[in-house]
Amino acid sequence: MTHNFRGSYTVTITPFTEDGSAIDLPAWKKYLDWQLAEGVPGIIILGTTGEFLTITDDERQMFVEDTVNYIDKRIPVLVGSMNAYTPTAVRYSREAEELGADGLMIIPPYYYTPTDDEIFAYYKAICEAVTIPIMLYNNPFTSNVDMSARLVARLTKAFEQIRYIKEASQEMGRVYDIVELTDGVMNVFAGQRIIESYALGAVGYVNPYGNYIPRASHRICDFIVEGRIDDAKQIQRQISEIDKIIQEGHPTYGHQCYSKALAEVAGCPVGDVRAPLTTFRELGEEGRQRLEKLKPILKEIDDLMTELDGRMAA
């Protein structure tokens, strides 16, 4: 099993048609062309930002197959294959591997608040069915369970497929603890606080901002690796400003809604979100006002990247 995922992987939106009834494949191919042109080193589809809970089984099969075929090994494609029912997560995982996915991103069974042993059995069943790399996804805010560093180390030791984790618990020390308890075998991808996570041993970033600022939000990881920390901090300050505006305006996991609206601002329309999430259209004047605040920041980030990349070229 060869794999070496590194850097900032866009955790992508899923594009829908105007009425939300279907996945918009022409828009998706334009979106993927944009990601490739901006140099994004990998993508993760059907994660939280990709509204995986709203996707039918038929849509999933079609979307994974079309994505893998269109990317055609130019960059890694990871697929979210989680489900609260273990046999369904196994089926989704096996299907993704058969369709050519390079890896999987899998959150523990959500809603139930499973024990460590139940989580272990869930991943064991998946690992018995697939051979491609698995990225654990620790997000206690959506899964209702926080995988401890000790549990991550137990999973890493037991299953050779489990060599990556998106760590989004917001406990910064967790990155260091995972690296230490796994003797450096586990590759941690930041779920937040990019610069700080890298300082503690992270090697990548699962990146929702790639949906509208793909160049800046993947280059920040390049800058960190190159030792250009001050340059990376300039980008992170701009990202923090985006976060502040979005979080003030939309209480329910607003990144999906605004990610899609901002992708359109960036020249890549991808439709709106599916129920039960509030659509950008439904936000009305509040959404439009916040979007107007965000547009200048996107322009500032674009200008900043032109300056920073130009400085390196010189």
C-alpha positions in Angstrom: 0.0 0.0 0.0 1.8 3.1 -1.2 0.6 6.5 -0.1 2.2 9.8 0.9 -0.6 12.4 1.3 0.9 15.8 2.1 -0.2 19.4 2.0 -3.5 21.2 1.8 -6.4 19.0 0.5 -9.6 20.9 -0.5 -12.6 19.3 1.3 -15.0 20.1 -1.5 -18.5 21.2 -1.9 -20.9 19.1 -3.9 -22.4 21.1 -6.7 -26.2 21.0 -7.2 -28.4 22.1 -10.0 -30.5 25.3 -9.5 -33.4 23.4 -7.8 -31.1 21.2 -5.8 -32.6 18.0 -7.3 -29.4 16.7 -8.9 -25.6 16.9 -8.8 -24.4 19.3 -11.5 -21.7 17.4 -13.3 -20.8 20.2 -15.8 -20.3 22.6 -13.0 -18.2 20.0 -11.1 -15.8 19.5 -14.0 -15.3 23.2 -14.3 -14.7 23.3 -10.5 -12.1 20.4 -10.7 -10.3 22.2 -13.6 -10.0 25.3 -11.4 -8.7 23.3 -8.5 -6.1 21.6 -10.7 -5.1 24.9 -12.3 -4.5 26.5 -8.9 -2.2 23.7 -7.9 -4.3 22.0 -5.2 -2.4 18.8 -4.2 -5.5 16.7 -3.4 -9.2 16.8 -2.8 -11.6 15.1 -0.4 -15.2 14.7 -1.6 -18.3 13.8 0.4 -17.1 15.3 3.7 -19.1 17.6 5.9 -18.6 20.5 3.4 -19.8 18.2 0.7 -23.1 17.6 2.4 -22.6 13.8 2.4 -25.7 13.3 4.5 -27.9 14.6 1.7 -26.5 12.4 -1.1 -28.4 9.3 -2.2 -26.6 6.0 -2.8 -27.1 6.3 -6.6 -25.7 9.9 -6.6 -22.7 8.7 -4.4 -21.8 6.0 -6.9 -22.1 8.3 -9.9 -20.2 11.2 -8.2 -17.3 9.1 -7.0 -16.9 7.4 -10.3 -17.1 10.6 -12.4 -14.7 12.4 -10.1 -12.1 9.6 -10.1 -12.3 9.2 -13.9 -12.1 13.0 -14.5 -9.1 13.5 -12.2 -7.4 10.5 -13.7 -4.7 10.2 -11.1 -3.5 13.8 -11.6 -4.0 14.4 -7.8 -5.2 12.1 -5.0 -9.0 11.8 -4.5 -10.2 10.8 -1.0 -13.8 9.9 -0.4 -15.9 10.4 2.7 -17.4 6.9 3.3 -18.8 7.3 6.8 -22.2 6.2 8.1 -23.7 5.6 11.5 -24.6 2.0 10.4 -21.4 -0.1 10.1 -22.4 -2.3 7.2 -23.3 0.8 5.2 -19.9 2.5 5.9 -18.3 -0.8 4.8 -20.3 -0.8 1.6 -19.5 2.8 0.8 -15.8 2.2 1.5 -15.6 -0.9 -0.6 -17.5 0.9 -3.4 -15.1 3.9 -3.3 -12.1 1.6 -3.6 -13.6 -0.4 -6.5 -14.3 2.9 -8.3 -10.6 3.9 -8.0 -10.5 6.3 -5.0 -7.0 6.9 -3.6 -8.1 7.0 0.0 -11.0 7.3 2.4 -11.9 9.9 5.1 -14.1 8.3 7.8 -15.6 9.9 10.9 -16.7 7.5 13.8 -20.4 6.5 13.9 -22.2 9.7 14.7 -25.2 10.4 16.9 -24.8 7.3 19.1 -21.8 8.4 21.2 -20.1 5.0 20.8 -17.5 3.6 23.2 -13.9 3.2 22.2 -14.5 -0.5 21.6 -17.5 0.2 19.4 -15.4 2.7 17.4 -12.6 0.1 17.1 -15.1 -2.5 15.8 -16.4 0.0 13.2 -13.0 0.7 11.8 -12.0 -3.0 12.0 -15.0 -3.9 9.8 -14.0 -1.3 7.3 -10.3 -2.3 7.3 -11.3 -5.9 6.7 -13.1 -4.8 3.5 -10.6 -2.3 1.9 -6.9 -1.9 1.3 -6.6 1.8 0.5 -5.4 4.4 3.1 -7.9 5.6 5.6 -7.9 9.1 7.1 -9.7 9.1 10.5 -11.8 12.2 11.0 -12.0 13.4 14.6 -14.7 16.1 14.9 -16.5 15.8 18.2 -18.8 18.8 17.3 -20.5 16.8 14.6 -19.9 13.1 15.5 -20.7 13.5 19.2 -17.6 11.6 20.1 -14.0 12.7 20.6 -11.4 10.1 19.7 -8.5 10.4 22.2 -4.9 10.2 21.2 -4.7 6.8 23.0 -7.6 5.5 20.8 -6.0 6.8 17.7 -2.7 5.1 18.6 -4.6 1.8 19.2 -6.2 2.0 15.8 -2.9 3.0 14.1 -1.2 0.0 15.6 -4.0 -2.5 14.7 -4.6 -1.5 11.1 -2.1 -0.7 8.4 -4.7 1.2 6.4 -5.1 3.8 9.2 -2.2 6.2 8.7 -3.9 9.6 8.5 -6.2 11.7 10.7 -8.0 15.0 10.3 -7.7 16.3 13.8 -10.5 18.9 14.5 -11.1 18.6 18.2 -9.7 22.2 18.7 -7.4 20.9 21.4 -4.0 22.0 20.0 -2.0 19.6 22.1 -3.8 16.7 20.5 -1.7 16.9 17.4 1.5 16.5 19.4 0.0 13.7 21.5 -1.1 11.7 18.4 2.4 12.0 16.8 4.0 11.0 20.1 1.8 8.0 21.0 2.0 6.6 17.4 5.8 7.0 17.3 5.4 9.3 14.3 3.5 6.7 12.3 0.3 8.6 12.1 0.2 11.5 9.7 -1.9 14.4 11.2 -3.8 16.7 9.0 -4.9 19.9 10.7 -8.6 20.7 11.0 -8.0 24.2 12.2 -5.1 26.5 13.4 -2.9 25.5 10.4 0.4 27.1 11.5 0.2 25.9 15.1 -0.7 22.4 14.0 2.3 22.2 11.7 4.5 23.4 14.6 3.2 20.4 16.6 3.9 17.8 13.9 1.0 18.0 11.3 1.9 17.3 7.7 -1.3 18.4 6.0 -4.5 20.4 6.2 -8.1 19.4 5.4 -9.1 22.7 3.9 -12.7 24.1 3.4 -11.3 27.5 2.1 -10.1 25.8 -1.0 -13.6 26.1 -2.3 -13.1 29.8 -2.9 -9.4 30.7 -2.3 -7.7 27.5 -3.4 -4.3 29.1 -4.2 -3.9 30.9 -0.9 -5.3 28.0 1.3 -3.0 25.4 -0.2 0.1 27.7 -0.6 0.0 28.4 3.2 1.1 24.9 3.8 3.9 25.2 1.2 5.1 28.4 3.0 5.1 26.7 6.4 7.2 23.8 5.0 9.6 26.3 3.3 10.1 28.2 6.6 8.2 31.2 5.3 6.2 31.5 8.5 5.6 35.3 8.3 4.1 34.8 4.8 1.9 32.0 6.1 0.7 34.2 9.0 -0.4 36.8 6.5 -2.7 34.3 4.8 -3.9 32.9 8.2 -4.9 36.4 9.3 -7.1 36.8 6.2 -8.7 33.4 6.7 -9.4 34.3 10.3 -11.2 37.4 9.1 -13.3 35.4 6.7 -14.2 33.0 9.6 -15.2 35.9 11.8 -17.7 37.3 9.3 -19.2 33.9 8.4 -19.5 32.7 12.0 -21.3 35.9 13.1 -23.8 35.5 10.3 -24.9 31.9 10.2 -25.4 29.6 13.2 -25.7 26.2 11.6 -22.4 25.1 10.1 -22.4 28.0 7.7 -19.4 27.1 5.7 -21.4 25.0 3.2 -23.7 27.9 2.4 -21.1 30.6 2.2 -18.5 28.3 0.5 -20.9 27.9 -2.4 -21.7 31.6 -2.5 -18.1 32.5 -2.4 -17.2 29.9 -5.1 -19.6 31.8 -7.4 -17.9 35.1 -6.5 -14.6 33.5 -7.5 -16.0 32.6 -10.9 -17.1 29.0 -10.3 -20.9 28.7 -9.6 -21.8 25.4 -7.8 -25.4 25.9 -6.8 -26.8 26.1 -3.2 -27.1 23.8 -0.3 -29.7 21.1 0.3 -32.2 20.9 3.2 -32.1 21.1 6.1 -29.3 23.6 5.7 -30.4 27.2 5.2 -29.7 28.2 1.6 -27.9 31.4 0.8 -31.0 32.6 -1.0 -33.0 32.1 2.2 -30.5 34.3 4.2 -31.8 37.2 2.2 -30.3 40.6 2.9 -28.2 39.4 5.8 -26.4 37.0 3.5 -25.9 39.6 0.8 -24.5 42.1 3.2 -22.0 39.6 4.6 -21.0 38.6 1.1 -20.2 42.2 0.3 -17.9 42.3 3.4 -16.2 39.1 2.2 -15.6 40.1 -1.4 -12.9 42.7 -0.6 -11.1 40.1 1.5 -11.0 37.7 -1.4 -9.5 40.4 -3.5 -6.9 41.2 -0.8 -6.0 37.6 -0.6 -5.6 37.4 -4.4 -3.4 40.5 -4.4 -1.4 39.1 -1.5 -0.7 35.8 -3.3 0.4 37.6 -6.4 2.9 39.5 -4.2 4.1 36.5 -2.3 4.5 34.2 -5.3 6.1 37.1 -7.2 8.6 37.6 -4.4 9.6 33.9 -4.6 10.0 34.0 -8.4 12.3 37.1 -8.1 
